[in-house]
Amino acid sequence: MPFPRLAFVDLETTGATATADRITEIGIIEVDQDGVREWSTLVNPGTPISSFIESLTGISNAMVANAPPFEQVAAEVLERLSGRLFIAHNARFDYGFLKNEFERVGVDFRATVLCTVKLSRKLFPQHARHNLDSLVARHGLVVSERHRALGDARLIHQFWQQLRADIAPDMLEATVAKLTARPSLPANLDAGAIDTLPEGPGVYLFYGENDLPLYVGKSTGIRKRVLAHFAADHATTKEMALAQQVRRIECIATGGEIGALLKEAALIKAMQPIHSRRLRRNDDACFWQLVELRQGEWHPQLTLAMDLTPLDENLFGPFKTGREAKRVLQELARIHRLCHALLGLEKVKPGKPCFAHQVQQCKGACVGKEPVSFHSARLMAALGKLRVAPWPFAGPAWIREGDDLHLIDRWRHLGTIVGEADMQDLLDAALPVFDQDNYRILLKARDRLTPLAGRY
């Protein structure tokens, strides 16, 4: 069976983020026609190891104090991995860390990667769990040093040996071939562009020639979504145009879907990419605001979002433009037989009927046949579903997604921070202009809002 040059790899690290955390130990098992060779080394990460990571791996700050930094072992690691099938459990983790470490020393590391989590899922779909502990229990693997790099690499190698013994060769070969196949990519996109795509939530940006913004999208799984664009490049004109034009991909990871939605909306408005659904800036966004001219007599007044004060009440909308707001009000007037004159949709002399009344589409508030207070009550009921939700707290609130903290006040997104060190700066800044897209995003997430009251 054609698996001549393999490398079973496991790493220990200071954390889970490949771009920020660092490697503390590398374990590699090389398998080829010459036999099996094991190699491992501690690595000085150049940053402290937390007590949690130390308790998990047994690797302490004292143990790595005199270990070589990655740049001193990079050449040897590269030599041991070059030309081999890179096999790891949850391989995106290990491959991502090594790719980032190599990048720091100026090496563009690339390898064909096989993830044994995905391999186990394909071969044993009847089982729910495929983490390394589950494989140990299910396949009777012999544990030497769990959560140490070489010890876990040995477990991956043992799992592979069992597959070679128990799975039909043709089936194993076909499954590996399917899992290691390179996805179809646009002709002008560098093949390495997909290697660093994150698996989790965030925003992705496609750029064309001369760094022209083509498209901004969001997903809870960036890598899968981006590859889906290219897999479907034959299905729609839009996807085909993107595939033909894209030259570069940029990704911004977020703590969750809310952060991705907020970032996507902001980037589309700022960049106006040519293939994205257009979102209007707040210049034209507006509301109907009910103003009481006399007791019990309410009239709609068009108010721009940028002119709102934080304490404005009786707001209905938002609408993208004044034209849309007027169209909605006209439709409500038709359905509920409201007076066009009192709504400001038609100018008539005092005491004269509006045109709608003349065609029996107004109950006659314009000529005294209906008390204006009754008309105002019916207007409020007609607008009811469009009422802007009242802000439920006396002050700001937050939504947490992973390490991200979204600060919100009166449906305005103040900003997103990691931790709480910069929180006060956002709270002290001027309140942003009301943004209709952010409002709709945050309204759907209102059950996750937690008030800041009592903390600051």
C-alpha positions in Angstrom: 0.0 0.0 0.0 1.6 3.3 -1.0 2.3 5.1 2.3 6.1 5.1 2.1 7.0 8.3 4.0 5.0 9.3 7.0 5.5 11.7 10.0 3.3 11.3 13.1 3.4 14.6 14.8 2.3 16.0 18.2 3.0 19.3 19.9 2.6 20.8 23.3 1.9 24.5 23.4 1.3 27.4 25.8 -2.3 27.8 24.6 -4.7 27.1 21.8 -4.2 30.1 19.4 -1.5 29.4 16.8 -0.9 33.1 16.0 -0.4 34.1 19.6 0.7 31.0 21.6 3.9 29.1 21.2 5.3 25.6 21.1 6.8 24.0 24.2 7.5 20.5 22.9 7.7 18.7 19.6 7.4 15.0 19.0 7.9 13.3 15.6 7.8 9.7 14.6 9.2 9.1 11.1 8.1 6.0 9.3 9.5 4.9 5.9 11.1 1.9 4.1 14.1 2.2 6.5 12.0 1.7 9.6 10.6 3.8 12.5 12.6 6.6 14.2 11.4 8.7 17.2 12.5 12.3 17.9 11.4 14.9 20.4 12.6 18.1 22.0 11.5 20.7 24.5 11.2 24.2 23.1 11.7 27.5 24.9 8.5 29.4 24.0 9.8 32.7 25.0 6.7 33.3 27.0 5.5 32.0 30.4 3.6 28.7 30.7 0.4 29.1 32.7 -0.3 26.9 35.7 -3.2 25.3 33.9 -1.0 24.3 30.9 1.7 23.0 33.3 -0.8 20.9 35.2 -2.1 19.5 31.8 1.2 18.7 30.2 3.6 18.5 33.1 5.9 20.9 31.2 7.0 23.7 33.5 8.8 27.0 33.0 11.9 25.5 34.6 11.9 22.6 32.2 12.0 24.9 29.1 14.3 27.5 30.6 17.4 26.0 29.0 15.7 24.4 26.0 16.4 25.8 22.5 14.0 28.3 21.0 12.2 27.2 17.8 14.5 29.0 15.5 17.4 26.7 16.7 15.5 23.5 15.9 13.6 24.7 12.8 16.1 23.3 10.3 16.0 19.8 11.9 12.2 19.8 12.2 11.9 20.8 8.6 14.3 18.1 7.5 12.3 15.4 9.5 8.9 16.6 8.0 9.9 17.4 4.4 8.4 15.1 1.8 6.3 13.2 4.3 2.6 12.8 4.9 1.9 15.0 8.0 -0.3 12.9 10.3 -1.7 14.3 13.6 -4.7 14.2 15.7 -6.8 17.4 15.2 -4.1 18.1 12.6 -5.1 21.7 11.9 -3.9 22.6 15.4 -0.4 21.1 15.1 0.0 22.1 11.4 -1.2 25.6 12.2 1.3 26.0 15.1 4.2 24.7 13.0 3.3 26.9 10.0 3.2 30.0 12.2 6.5 29.1 13.9 8.2 28.5 10.5 6.8 31.8 9.2 8.4 33.7 12.1 11.8 32.4 10.9 11.1 33.1 7.3 10.2 29.6 6.1 7.0 28.9 4.0 6.2 25.5 5.4 3.7 23.3 3.5 2.8 19.7 3.8 0.1 17.3 2.8 -1.9 16.8 6.0 -3.9 13.9 7.3 -6.1 14.4 10.4 -6.7 11.2 12.4 -9.8 12.7 14.0 -11.4 13.0 10.5 -10.0 9.6 9.5 -11.6 7.9 12.6 -14.9 9.6 11.8 -14.9 8.3 8.2 -13.9 4.8 9.2 -16.0 4.5 12.3 -19.1 6.7 11.9 -21.0 4.6 14.4 -19.0 6.2 17.2 -19.8 9.7 18.6 -16.4 10.5 20.0 -13.1 10.5 18.2 -10.7 12.4 20.6 -7.5 10.7 21.5 -8.7 9.4 24.8 -11.7 7.8 23.0 -9.3 6.1 20.5 -7.2 4.8 23.4 -10.2 3.2 25.1 -11.8 1.9 21.9 -8.7 0.4 20.2 -6.7 -0.6 23.3 -3.8 1.7 22.6 -0.9 1.6 25.0 -0.3 4.9 26.8 3.2 5.9 27.7 3.2 9.7 28.4 -0.2 11.2 27.8 -0.2 14.9 27.0 3.5 14.8 26.2 4.5 15.3 22.5 6.2 12.0 21.9 3.8 10.0 24.0 0.8 11.3 22.0 2.6 10.8 18.7 3.1 7.2 19.7 -0.6 6.8 20.2 -1.3 8.2 16.8 1.2 5.8 15.3 -0.4 2.9 17.1 -3.8 3.9 15.8 -2.4 3.9 12.3 -0.9 0.5 12.7 -4.2 -0.9 13.9 -5.9 0.6 10.8 -3.3 -1.1 8.6 -4.1 -4.4 10.2 -7.9 -4.2 10.5 -9.1 -2.1 7.5 -9.2 -3.3 4.0 -6.2 -1.7 2.1 -8.3 -0.4 -0.7 -10.8 1.2 1.7 -8.0 2.8 3.8 -6.2 4.1 0.8 -9.3 5.6 -0.7 -10.3 7.3 2.6 -6.8 8.7 3.0 -6.8 9.9 -0.6 -10.2 11.7 -0.1 -9.1 13.4 3.2 -5.8 14.6 1.8 -7.1 15.7 -1.6 -6.4 19.4 -2.2 -9.5 21.5 -2.7 -10.2 23.1 -6.1 -8.8 26.6 -6.0 -9.1 29.6 -8.4 -6.3 29.7 -10.9 -4.9 33.1 -9.7 -5.0 32.2 -5.9 -1.9 30.9 -4.3 -2.3 27.3 -3.1 -1.0 28.3 0.3 -3.9 30.7 0.9 -6.1 28.0 2.3 -3.5 26.6 4.7 -4.0 29.4 7.3 -7.8 29.7 7.0 -9.3 29.4 10.5 -11.9 26.7 11.2 -13.9 28.9 13.6 -16.1 32.0 13.3 -15.2 35.3 11.8 -15.1 37.3 8.6 -13.3 36.6 5.3 -12.4 39.1 2.6 -11.7 38.4 -1.0 -9.4 40.8 -2.9 -8.9 41.1 -6.6 -6.2 42.6 -8.8 -4.6 45.7 -7.3 -6.2 44.7 -3.9 -9.7 45.7 -5.1 -12.2 44.5 -2.4 -14.4 41.9 -4.1 -16.4 40.3 -1.3 -16.9 40.3 2.5 -18.6 37.4 4.1 -19.1 35.9 7.5 -19.3 32.4 8.8 -19.2 30.3 12.0 -16.7 28.1 10.1 -14.5 30.3 7.9 -12.5 27.5 6.2 -15.5 25.4 5.2 -17.4 28.5 3.9 -14.5 29.8 1.8 -13.9 26.5 0.2 -17.6 26.2 -0.5 -17.3 29.4 -2.6 -14.8 27.7 -4.9 -16.5 24.3 -4.9 -19.6 26.1 -6.4 -17.8 28.3 -8.9 -19.5 26.5 -11.7 -23.0 26.9 -10.2 -23.7 30.6 -10.3 -22.5 33.6 -12.2 -21.5 35.3 -9.0 -19.4 32.4 -7.7 -17.7 32.0 -11.1 -16.8 35.7 -11.2 -15.4 35.6 -7.7 -13.3 32.5 -8.6 -11.9 34.3 -11.7 -11.1 37.5 -10.0 -9.9 36.6 -6.5 -6.1 37.0 -5.9 -5.9 37.2 -2.1 -7.9 36.1 1.0 -7.8 37.8 4.4 -9.5 36.5 7.5 -10.5 38.1 10.8 -11.4 35.6 13.6 -14.1 36.5 16.0 -15.3 35.1 19.3 -18.6 34.0 17.8 -21.4 34.7 15.3 -22.5 38.1 16.7 -19.0 39.4 16.4 -18.8 38.1 12.8 -22.1 39.8 11.9 -21.1 43.1 13.4 -17.7 43.0 11.7 -19.1 42.0 8.4 -21.6 44.9 8.4 -18.9 47.4 9.3 -16.5 46.2 6.6 -19.1 46.1 3.9 -20.1 49.7 4.6 -16.5 50.9 4.8 -15.2 49.0 1.8 -18.2 48.6 -0.5 -16.9 45.4 -2.1 -18.3 44.9 -5.6 -19.8 41.4 -5.1 -21.3 41.9 -1.6 -24.9 42.8 -0.8 -24.8 46.6 -0.4 -25.4 48.0 3.0 -26.2 51.7 3.2 -24.2 53.9 5.5 -26.3 55.7 8.2 -26.6 58.9 6.2 -30.1 58.0 4.9 -31.3 55.7 7.6 -34.4 57.2 9.3 -37.4 56.6 11.6 -40.9 57.7 12.0 -41.1 59.5 15.4 -44.5 60.2 16.9 -44.7 63.7 18.3 -47.5 64.9 20.5 -48.7 68.3 19.2 -51.6 68.5 21.6 -52.8 66.2 24.3 -53.8 63.0 22.7 -52.9 64.2 19.2 -49.9 62.4 17.8 -48.3 63.0 14.4 -45.5 61.2 12.6 -42.3 63.1 12.0 -39.4 61.7 9.9 -36.1 61.7 11.8 -32.7 60.8 10.5 -30.8 58.2 12.4 -27.8 60.5 12.6 -30.0 63.2 14.3 -31.3 60.9 17.0 -30.5 61.7 20.6 -29.9 58.8 22.9 -33.1 59.4 24.8 -35.4 59.8 21.8 -38.6 57.8 22.2 -41.7 56.7 20.2 -39.5 55.6 17.3 -40.7 53.3 14.5 -38.5 51.7 11.9 -35.6 51.8 11.0 -35.9 52.5 7.3 -33.1 52.6 4.8 -34.3 55.8 3.2 -37.0 58.5 3.6 -38.7 57.1 0.5 -39.0 53.7 2.0 -40.4 55.2 5.3 -43.0 57.2 3.3 -44.0 54.1 1.3 -44.5 52.0 4.5 -46.6 54.8 6.0 -48.7 55.1 2.9 -49.4 51.4 2.9 -50.4 51.4 6.6 -52.7 54.4 5.9 -54.4 52.4 3.1 -54.8 49.2 5.3 -56.0 51.1 8.4 -57.9 53.9 6.7 -55.8 56.6 8.2 -55.9 60.3 7.2 -53.2 61.3 4.7 -53.5 64.9 5.8 -52.9 64.2 9.5 -50.0 61.9 8.5 -48.4 64.7 6.5 -48.6 62.6 3.3 -50.9 65.2 1.7 -51.4 68.9 2.1 -55.0 70.2 2.4 -56.6 73.3 3.8 -57.9 73.1 7.3 -61.4 71.6 7.4 -61.1 70.2 3.9 -61.2 66.4 3.3 -58.1 64.6 2.2 -58.3 62.7 -1.1 -58.3 59.4 0.7 -61.5 60.5 2.5 -63.1 61.4 -0.8 -62.6 57.8 -2.0 -63.7 56.3 1.3 -60.1 55.4 2.4 -60.1 57.7 5.4 -62.5 57.7 8.4 -62.7 61.5 8.3 -60.4 62.8 11.0 -59.5 65.6 8.6 -63.1 66.9 8.6 -64.0 66.1 12.2 -65.9 62.8 11.6 -63.4 60.9 13.7 -61.8 62.4 16.9 -58.1 63.1 16.3 -57.3 61.2 19.6 -59.0 58.1 18.1 -57.0 58.6 14.9 -53.8 58.9 16.9 -54.6 55.7 18.8 -55.2 53.8 15.6 -52.0 55.2 14.1 -50.0 53.9 17.2 -51.6 50.5 16.7 -50.8 50.4 13.0 -47.2 51.3 13.7 -46.9 48.9 16.6 -44.9 46.1 14.9 -42.3 48.7 13.8 -41.7 50.2 17.2 -38.0 50.3 18.1 -37.5 48.1 21.1 -36.8 50.1 24.3 -33.3 49.7 25.7 -33.9 47.3 28.6 -31.2 48.7 31.0 -30.4 52.0 32.7 -26.9 51.9 31.3 -24.5 49.9 29.0 -24.5 46.1 28.7 -22.2 43.5 27.2 -22.3 40.2 25.3 -19.5 37.7 25.8 -18.4 35.4 23.0 -15.3 33.4 23.8 -12.6 35.9 24.7 -14.5 38.7 23.0 -16.6 41.2 24.9 -19.0 43.3 22.9 -20.1 46.5 24.6 -23.5 47.9 23.8 -25.4 51.0 24.9 -29.0 51.9 23.7 -28.5 49.5 20.8 -25.3 51.1 19.7 -22.2 48.9 19.4 -19.5 50.7 21.4 -16.8 48.2 20.4 -15.4 44.8 21.0 -12.5 44.1 23.4 -10.6 41.1 24.6 -10.6 41.1 28.4 -11.7 44.3 30.3 -8.6 46.4 30.2 -9.9 48.8 27.6 -13.5 48.8 28.7 -13.5 52.2 30.4 -12.1 53.9 27.2 -15.1 52.7 25.2 -17.5 53.7 27.9 -16.1 57.2 28.1 -16.1 57.7 24.3 -19.0 59.6 22.5 -22.0 57.4 21.8 -21.9 56.2 18.1 -24.7 57.0 15.7 -27.6 54.6 15.6 -26.8 51.9 13.1 -29.8 50.0 11.7 -27.9 46.9 10.8 -26.3 46.7 14.2 -29.7 47.2 15.8 -31.2 44.2 14.0 -28.2 42.1 14.9 -28.2 43.0 18.6 -32.0 42.8 18.8 -31.8 39.1 17.9 -29.2 38.7 20.6 -31.0 40.6 23.4 -31.4 37.6 25.6 -27.6 37.4 25.9 -27.2 41.0 27.0 -25.9 41.5 30.6 -26.0 44.9 32.2 -22.8 46.5 33.4 -24.7 48.2 36.3 -22.8 47.9 39.6 -19.5 47.0 38.0 -18.3 50.5 37.0 
